Amino acid sequence: MTYVIAQPCVDVKDKGCIEECPVDCIYEGLRTLYIHPDECVDCGACEPVCPVEAIYYEDDVPEEWTDYYRANVEFFDGLGSPGGAVRTGPIPRDHPVVQAAPPGGEA
């Protein structure tokens, strides 16, 4: 199980969650942030600091944003488990679900 970053983060990327994450598992794409499902330790530190309430426990993602679970997992296809976002830096791409999202995280 893992946490998921959903649509409200698109084009916002506050990054307060990155500062709170004790295992450095929140990576930056072009338009949003992504939580690595294999590196996340389910501590939940990221969820309460998100100002746009975009972070959900996997089982609690609202129905309208369930595709973001897949986006968070598939974003790392071909990337594997880099072992920390700081080392990797921003990744210059996004998952197709995020690419298709309206500007500014609007529904």
DSSP file with accessible surface (Angstrom, degrees, kcal/mol):
  #  RESIDUE AA STRUCTURE BP1 BP2  ACC     N-H-->O    O-->H-N    N-H-->O    O-->H-N    TCO  KAPPA ALPHA  PHI   PSI    X-CA   Y-CA   Z-CA
    1    1 A M              0   0  110      0, 0.0     2,-0.3     0, 0.0    41,-0.0   0.000 360.0 360.0 360.0 156.0    0.0    0.0    0.0
    2    2 A T        -     0   0    5     39,-0.1    56,-2.3    40,-0.1     2,-0.3  -0.939 360.0 -92.5-157.2 173.7    1.1    3.6   -0.6
    3    3 A Y  E     -A   57   0A  28     -2,-0.3     2,-0.4    54,-0.2    54,-0.2  -0.664  35.8-150.2 -94.8 156.6    0.0    7.2   -0.8
    4    4 A V  E     -A   56   0A   0     52,-3.0    52,-2.5    -2,-0.3     2,-0.6  -0.977   9.2-140.5-131.5 138.9   -1.1    8.8   -4.0
    5    5 A I  E     -A   55   0A   2     -2,-0.4    50,-0.2    63,-0.3    67,-0.1  -0.895  31.7-166.9 -99.8 123.9   -0.9   12.3   -5.3
    6    6 A A    >   -     0   0    0     48,-3.1     3,-1.9    -2,-0.6     4,-0.3  -0.256  37.5 -66.1-105.3-170.2   -4.1   13.2   -7.2
    7    7 A Q  G >  S+     0   0   19      1,-0.3     3,-1.9     2,-0.2    47,-0.1   0.733 114.3  72.5 -54.4 -34.9   -5.3   16.0   -9.5
    8    8 A P  G 3  S+     0   0   23      0, 0.0    -1,-0.3     0, 0.0    46,-0.1   0.765  94.9  57.1 -58.5 -18.5   -5.3   19.0   -7.1
    9    9 A C  G X> S+     0   0    8     -3,-1.9     3,-2.7    45,-0.2     4,-1.7   0.718  77.0 116.9 -81.6 -19.3   -1.5   19.0   -7.2
   10   10 A V  T <4 S-     0   0    0     -3,-1.9    22,-0.2    -4,-0.3    96,-0.1  -0.267  94.1  -4.0 -58.4 125.8   -1.3   19.4  -11.0
   11   11 A D  T 34 S+     0   0   74     20,-3.6    -1,-0.3    93,-0.1    21,-0.1   0.502 126.5  76.9  67.4   8.8    0.3   22.7  -11.9
   12   12 A V  T <4  +     0   0   65     -3,-2.7    -2,-0.2    19,-0.4    -3,-0.1   0.806  54.3 169.8-106.5 -57.7    0.6   23.5   -8.1
   13   13 A K     <  +     0   0   42     -4,-1.7    -4,-0.1    18,-0.2    -3,-0.1   0.891   4.7 177.1  43.3  58.7    3.5   21.4   -6.8
   14   14 A D        -     0   0   89      1,-0.1    -1,-0.1    -5,-0.0    -5,-0.0   0.856  21.0-154.0 -57.9 -37.2    3.6   23.1   -3.4
   15   15 A K     >  +     0   0   77      1,-0.1     4,-1.4     3,-0.0     3,-0.2   0.486  57.9 121.9  73.6   6.3    6.4   20.7   -2.3
   16   16 A G  H  > S+     0   0   13      1,-0.2     4,-1.3     2,-0.2     5,-0.1   0.866  73.6  58.7 -61.3 -32.4    5.7   20.9    1.4
   17   17 A C  H  > S+     0   0    8      1,-0.2     4,-1.6     2,-0.2    -1,-0.2   0.867  99.0  57.0 -64.7 -35.2    5.2   17.2    1.2
   18   18 A I  H  4 S+     0   0   47     -3,-0.2     3,-0.2     1,-0.2    -1,-0.2   0.919 105.3  50.8 -62.7 -42.0    8.7   16.7   -0.1
   19   19 A E  H  < S+     0   0  159     -4,-1.4    -1,-0.2     1,-0.2    -2,-0.2   0.826 113.2  46.0 -65.4 -31.1   10.1   18.5    3.0
   20   20 A E  H  < S+     0   0   99     -4,-1.3    -1,-0.2    -3,-0.1    -2,-0.2   0.705  85.3 104.1 -85.1 -21.3    8.1   16.2    5.3
   21   21 A C    ><  -     0   0   22     -4,-1.6     3,-0.7    -3,-0.2     5,-0.1  -0.473  53.5-163.4 -69.7 117.4    8.9   12.9    3.6
   22   22 A P  T 3  S+     0   0   91      0, 0.0    -1,-0.2     0, 0.0    -4,-0.0   0.652  87.6  43.7 -76.7 -12.1   11.4   11.0    5.8
   23   23 A V  T 3  S-     0   0   57     61,-0.0    -2,-0.1     0, 0.0    60,-0.0   0.304 102.4-123.5-116.8   8.1   12.4    8.6    3.0
   24   24 A D    <   +     0   0   42     -3,-0.7    61,-1.9    -6,-0.2    62,-0.2   0.901  63.0 139.8  56.6  46.3   12.7   11.0    0.0
   25   25 A C        +     0   0    5     59,-0.2    11,-2.8    60,-0.1     2,-0.7   0.302  35.2  97.6-105.8  10.3   10.1    9.1   -2.1
   26   26 A I  E     -B   35   0B   2      9,-0.2     2,-0.3    -8,-0.1     9,-0.2  -0.883  57.0-167.4-104.9 114.6    8.2   12.1   -3.6
   27   27 A Y  E     -B   34   0B   0      7,-3.2     7,-2.9    -2,-0.7     2,-0.5  -0.708  16.1-125.3-104.0 152.3    9.5   12.8   -7.1
   28   28 A E  E     +B   33   0B  37     -2,-0.3    63,-3.4     5,-0.2     5,-0.2  -0.840  25.6 179.4-103.0 124.7    8.9   15.9   -9.3
   29   29 A G        -     0   0    2      3,-3.0    65,-0.2    -2,-0.5     5,-0.0  -0.300  49.7 -84.5 -98.8-166.5    7.5   15.6  -12.8
   30   30 A L  S    S+     0   0  105     63,-1.3    64,-0.1     1,-0.1     3,-0.1   0.922 121.2  11.8 -68.7 -44.3    6.7   18.5  -15.1
   31   31 A R  S    S+     0   0   48     62,-0.2   -20,-3.6     1,-0.1   -19,-0.4   0.562 129.7  12.8-112.6 -13.4    3.3   19.3  -13.8
   32   32 A T  S    S-     0   0    3    -22,-0.2    -3,-3.0   -21,-0.1     2,-0.3  -0.912  71.0-101.1-152.1 177.4    2.9   17.3  -10.6
   33   33 A L  E     -B   28   0B   2     -2,-0.3     2,-0.4    -5,-0.2    -5,-0.2  -0.769  29.5-155.0-105.9 155.7    4.6   15.3   -7.9
   34   34 A Y  E     -B   27   0B   0     -7,-2.9    -7,-3.2    -2,-0.3     2,-0.6  -0.992  10.1-139.0-134.5 139.0    4.6   11.5   -7.7
   35   35 A I  E     -B   26   0B   2     -2,-0.4    -9,-0.2    -9,-0.2   -30,-0.1  -0.865  24.3-127.8 -98.6 124.0    5.0    9.2   -4.8
   36   36 A H    >>  -     0   0    3    -11,-2.8     4,-1.9    -2,-0.6     3,-0.5  -0.579  14.9-150.5 -71.8 118.7    7.1    6.1   -5.6
   37   37 A P  T 34 S+     0   0   28      0, 0.0    -1,-0.2     0, 0.0    36,-0.1   0.777  93.0  45.8 -66.0 -25.7    5.0    3.1   -4.5
   38   38 A D  T 34 S+     0   0  136      1,-0.1    43,-0.1    35,-0.1    -2,-0.1   0.711 116.3  44.1 -88.7 -20.9    8.0    0.9   -3.6
   39   39 A E  T <4 S+     0   0   27     -3,-0.5     2,-0.2   -14,-0.2    -1,-0.1   0.697  88.9 100.0 -95.4 -22.0    9.9    3.6   -1.7
   40   40 A C     <  -     0   0   19     -4,-1.9    -5,-0.0   -15,-0.2   -19,-0.0  -0.441  53.8-163.6 -67.2 134.1    7.0    5.0    0.3
   41   41 A V        -     0   0   86     -2,-0.2    -1,-0.1   -39,-0.0   -39,-0.1   0.219  38.8-117.6-104.2  12.9    6.9    3.6    3.9
   42   42 A D        +     0   0   60      1,-0.1   -40,-0.1   -41,-0.0    -2,-0.1   0.804  66.9 141.8  59.1  34.8    3.3    4.6    4.5
   43   43 A C        -     0   0   75      1,-0.1    -1,-0.1     0, 0.0    -3,-0.0   0.777  52.3-141.2 -77.1 -26.6    4.1    7.0    7.3
   44   44 A G        +     0   0   13      1,-0.1     3,-0.4    12,-0.0    -1,-0.1   0.527  59.8 130.3  81.5   5.9    1.5    9.5    6.2
   45   45 A A  S    S+     0   0   31      1,-0.2     4,-0.5     2,-0.2   -24,-0.1   0.828  70.0  54.3 -62.8 -28.8    3.7   12.6    7.0
   46   46 A C  S >> S+     0   0   11      1,-0.2     4,-0.7     2,-0.1     3,-0.6   0.846  94.3  69.0 -74.8 -33.6    3.0   14.1    3.6
   47   47 A E  G >4 S+     0   0   74     -3,-0.4     3,-1.1     1,-0.2     8,-0.3   0.914  97.5  45.1 -59.5 -51.6   -0.8   14.0    3.7
   48   48 A P  G 34 S+     0   0  106      0, 0.0    -1,-0.2     0, 0.0    -2,-0.1   0.737 109.4  56.2 -71.3 -17.3   -1.6   16.7    6.4
   49   49 A V  G <4 S+     0   0   51     -3,-0.6    -2,-0.2    -4,-0.5   -33,-0.1   0.581  76.8 108.6 -90.5  -5.7    0.9   19.3    5.0
   50   50 A C    X<  -     0   0   19     -3,-1.1     3,-1.2    -4,-0.7     5,-0.1  -0.569  56.1-158.7 -74.2 115.8   -0.6   19.3    1.5
   51   51 A P  T 3  S+     0   0   82      0, 0.0    -1,-0.2     0, 0.0    -2,-0.0   0.701  91.5  43.8 -70.5 -18.0   -2.3   22.7    1.1
   52   52 A V  T 3  S-     0   0   56     -3,-0.0    -2,-0.1   -43,-0.0    -3,-0.0   0.288 107.5-122.0-108.7   9.2   -4.5   21.5   -1.7
   53   53 A E    <   +     0   0  145     -3,-1.2   -44,-0.1    -6,-0.2    -6,-0.1   0.917  63.9 141.7  50.9  53.2   -5.4   18.1   -0.2
   54   54 A A        +     0   0    0    -46,-0.1   -48,-3.1    -7,-0.1     2,-0.5   0.528  41.1  88.2 -98.2  -8.0   -4.0   16.2   -3.1
   55   55 A I  E     +A    5   0A   6     -8,-0.3     2,-0.3   -50,-0.2   -50,-0.2  -0.832  51.6 168.9-104.6 127.7   -2.5   13.3   -1.1
   56   56 A Y  E     -A    4   0A  46    -52,-2.5   -52,-3.0    -2,-0.5     2,-0.1  -0.969  40.8-105.5-134.1 148.6   -4.6   10.2   -0.3
   57   57 A Y  E >   -A    3   0A  59     -2,-0.3     3,-2.7   -54,-0.2     4,-0.5  -0.473  48.2-106.6 -65.5 143.6   -4.0    6.8    1.1
   58   58 A E  G >  S+     0   0   44    -56,-2.3     3,-0.8     1,-0.3    -1,-0.1   0.829 119.8  46.5 -44.4 -44.6   -4.3    4.4   -1.8
   59   59 A D  G 3  S+     0   0  103      1,-0.2    -1,-0.3   -57,-0.1   -56,-0.1   0.582 110.7  54.9 -78.0  -9.0   -7.7    3.0   -0.7
   60   60 A D  G <   +     0   0  105     -3,-2.7    -1,-0.2     2,-0.1    -2,-0.2   0.304  69.4 129.8-109.2   7.2   -9.1    6.5    0.0
   61   61 A V    <   -     0   0   19     -3,-0.8     5,-0.1    -4,-0.5   -56,-0.0  -0.462  67.9-107.8 -63.8 127.3   -8.5    8.2   -3.4
   62   62 A P    >   -     0   0   30      0, 0.0     3,-2.3     0, 0.0     4,-0.2  -0.243  27.3-111.7 -56.8 147.0  -11.8    9.8   -4.4
   63   63 A E  G >  S+     0   0  159      1,-0.3     3,-1.4     2,-0.2     4,-0.2   0.840 115.1  57.9 -47.9 -43.7  -13.6    8.1   -7.3
   64   64 A E  G 3  S+     0   0  134      1,-0.3    -1,-0.3     2,-0.1     3,-0.2   0.665 112.2  41.5 -68.7 -12.3  -13.0   10.9   -9.8
   65   65 A W  G X  S+     0   0   32     -3,-2.3     3,-2.1     1,-0.1     4,-0.4   0.162  72.6 116.7-120.0  19.7   -9.2   10.6   -9.3
   66   66 A T  T X>  +     0   0   67     -3,-1.4     3,-1.4     1,-0.3     4,-0.8   0.809  69.0  67.9 -61.4 -26.4   -8.7    6.8   -9.2
   67   67 A D  H 3> S+     0   0   86      1,-0.3     4,-2.2    -4,-0.2    -1,-0.3   0.723  86.1  71.0 -64.1 -19.9   -6.6    7.1  -12.4
   68   68 A Y  H <> S+     0   0   12     -3,-2.1     4,-2.3     2,-0.2   -63,-0.3   0.764  88.2  61.2 -72.0 -21.7   -4.0    8.9  -10.3
   69   69 A Y  H <> S+     0   0   89     -3,-1.4     4,-1.9    -4,-0.4    -1,-0.2   0.972 108.4  43.2 -62.7 -50.7   -3.1    5.7   -8.5
   70   70 A R  H  X S+     0   0   99     -4,-0.8     4,-3.3     1,-0.2     5,-0.3   0.905 112.1  54.5 -60.1 -41.4   -2.1    4.2  -11.9
   71   71 A A  H  X S+     0   0    0     -4,-2.2     4,-1.7     1,-0.2    -1,-0.2   0.913 107.6  49.5 -60.9 -42.5   -0.3    7.4  -12.8
   72   72 A N  H  < S+     0   0    4     -4,-2.3     4,-0.4     2,-0.2    -1,-0.2   0.866 117.6  40.8 -66.4 -35.1    1.8    7.3   -9.6
   73   73 A V  H >< S+     0   0   46     -4,-1.9     3,-1.3    -5,-0.2    -2,-0.2   0.954 117.5  44.7 -76.4 -51.3    2.8    3.7  -10.2
   74   74 A E  H >< S+     0   0   71     -4,-3.3     3,-1.7     1,-0.3    -2,-0.2   0.714  95.3  76.3 -71.5 -21.0    3.4    3.9  -14.0
   75   75 A F  T 3< S+     0   0    1     -4,-1.7    -1,-0.3    -5,-0.3    -2,-0.1   0.849  96.4  51.0 -55.4 -30.8    5.3    7.1  -13.8
   76   76 A F  T X> S+     0   0    9     -3,-1.3     3,-1.9    -4,-0.4     4,-1.9   0.454  78.0 123.4 -92.1   0.5    8.2    5.0  -12.5
   77   77 A D  T <4 S+     0   0  109     -3,-1.7    -3,-0.0     1,-0.3    -4,-0.0  -0.409  86.3  12.0 -59.4 130.6    8.1    2.4  -15.3
   78   78 A G  T 34 S+     0   0   94     -2,-0.1    -1,-0.3     1,-0.1    -2,-0.1   0.261 120.7  73.0  83.8 -15.6   11.5    2.3  -16.9
   79   79 A L  T <4 S-     0   0   59     -3,-1.9    -2,-0.2     1,-0.2     2,-0.1   0.699  77.6-171.0 -98.6 -26.6   12.9    4.4  -14.0
   80   80 A G     <  -     0   0   42     -4,-1.9    -1,-0.2     1,-0.1     3,-0.1  -0.404  53.2 -35.1  70.5-145.0   12.9    1.6  -11.5
   81   81 A S        -     0   0   69      1,-0.1    -1,-0.1    -2,-0.1    -5,-0.0  -0.843  57.0-174.8-116.0  91.3   13.6    2.6   -7.9
   82   82 A P        -     0   0   34      0, 0.0    -1,-0.1     0, 0.0    -2,-0.1   0.673  39.0-122.6 -63.9 -18.1   16.2    5.4   -8.0
   83   83 A G  S    S+     0   0   43     -3,-0.1     2,-0.1   -58,-0.0     4,-0.1   0.783  78.1  10.9  84.1  26.0   16.5    5.4   -4.2
   84   84 A G     >  -     0   0    1      1,-0.1     4,-1.2     2,-0.1   -59,-0.2  -0.182  60.3-129.8 138.4 131.8   15.6    9.0   -3.6
   85   85 A A  H  > S+     0   0   12    -61,-1.9     4,-3.1     1,-0.2   -57,-0.1   0.812 104.4  62.4 -71.4 -32.3   14.2   12.1   -5.4
   86   86 A V  H  4 S+     0   0  120      1,-0.2    -1,-0.2     2,-0.2    -2,-0.1   0.933 106.1  46.0 -61.1 -43.2   17.0   14.4   -4.3
   87   87 A R  H  4 S+     0   0  191      1,-0.2    -1,-0.2    -4,-0.1    -2,-0.2   0.865 118.1  43.1 -64.8 -37.7   19.6   12.3   -6.1
   88   88 A T  H  < S-     0   0   52     -4,-1.2    -2,-0.2     1,-0.1    -1,-0.2   0.859  91.8-163.2 -78.8 -38.8   17.4   12.1   -9.2
   89   89 A G     <  -     0   0   25     -4,-3.1   -61,-0.2    -5,-0.1    -1,-0.1  -0.161  48.9 -18.0  75.4-178.6   16.2   15.7   -9.4
   90   90 A P        -     0   0   88      0, 0.0   -61,-0.2     0, 0.0   -60,-0.1  -0.284  64.0-137.7 -59.0 142.7   13.1   16.7  -11.5
   91   91 A I        -     0   0   12    -63,-3.4     2,-2.4     2,-0.2   -61,-0.1  -0.920  13.1-134.9-105.4 120.2   12.1   14.3  -14.1
   92   92 A P  S    S+     0   0  107      0, 0.0     2,-0.3     0, 0.0   -63,-0.1  -0.203  75.4  58.7 -78.6  53.6   11.2   16.1  -17.4
   93   93 A R        -     0   0   84     -2,-2.4   -63,-1.3   -18,-0.0     2,-0.3  -0.967  61.6-145.5-161.2 172.1    8.0   14.2  -18.1
   94   94 A D        -     0   0    9     -2,-0.3   -23,-0.0   -65,-0.2     0, 0.0  -0.949  32.2 -96.0-140.4 161.0    4.6   13.3  -16.8
   95   95 A H    >>  -     0   0   10     -2,-0.3     4,-2.6     1,-0.1     3,-0.7  -0.460  41.8-110.9 -70.9 150.3    2.2   10.4  -17.0
   96   96 A P  H 3> S+     0   0   82      0, 0.0     4,-2.0     0, 0.0     5,-0.1   0.831 118.1  60.2 -54.8 -32.0   -0.5   10.6  -19.7
   97   97 A V  H 34 S+     0   0   24      2,-0.2     4,-0.5     1,-0.2   -29,-0.1   0.926 110.5  41.1 -61.6 -41.5   -3.2   11.0  -17.1
   98   98 A V  H X4 S+     0   0    0     -3,-0.7     3,-1.1     1,-0.2    -1,-0.2   0.903 110.5  56.8 -73.7 -40.0   -1.4   14.2  -15.8
   99   99 A Q  H 3< S+     0   0  116     -4,-2.6    -1,-0.2     1,-0.3    -2,-0.2   0.873 109.6  46.9 -57.8 -35.5   -0.6   15.4  -19.4
  100  100 A A  T 3< S+     0   0   85     -4,-2.0    -1,-0.3    -5,-0.2    -2,-0.2   0.564  88.6 112.0 -85.5  -7.5   -4.4   15.2  -20.1
  101  101 A A  S <  S-     0   0   10     -3,-1.1     3,-0.1    -4,-0.5     6,-0.1  -0.330  76.4-105.0 -66.9 145.6   -5.4   17.1  -16.9
  102  102 A P    >   -     0   0   46      0, 0.0     3,-1.2     0, 0.0     4,-0.2  -0.261  51.5 -79.7 -64.3 158.0   -6.9   20.5  -17.3
  103  103 A P  G >  S+     0   0   91      0, 0.0     3,-1.4     0, 0.0   -92,-0.1  -0.243 111.0  14.5 -59.3 146.1   -4.6   23.5  -16.3
  104  104 A G  G 3  S-     0   0   41      1,-0.3   -93,-0.1    -3,-0.1   -94,-0.0   0.625 124.0 -73.3  68.8  15.8   -4.2   24.3  -12.7
  105  105 A G  G <  S+     0   0   14     -3,-1.2    -1,-0.3     1,-0.2   -95,-0.1   0.642  81.4 163.4  74.7  12.7   -5.7   21.1  -11.4
  106  106 A E    <         0   0  126     -3,-1.4    -1,-0.2    -4,-0.2    -2,-0.0  -0.375 360.0 360.0 -66.1 144.1   -9.2   22.1  -12.3
  107  107 A A              0   0  120     -6,-0.1    -1,-0.1    -2,-0.0   -43,-0.0  -0.296 360.0 360.0 -76.6 360.0  -11.7   19.3  -12.4
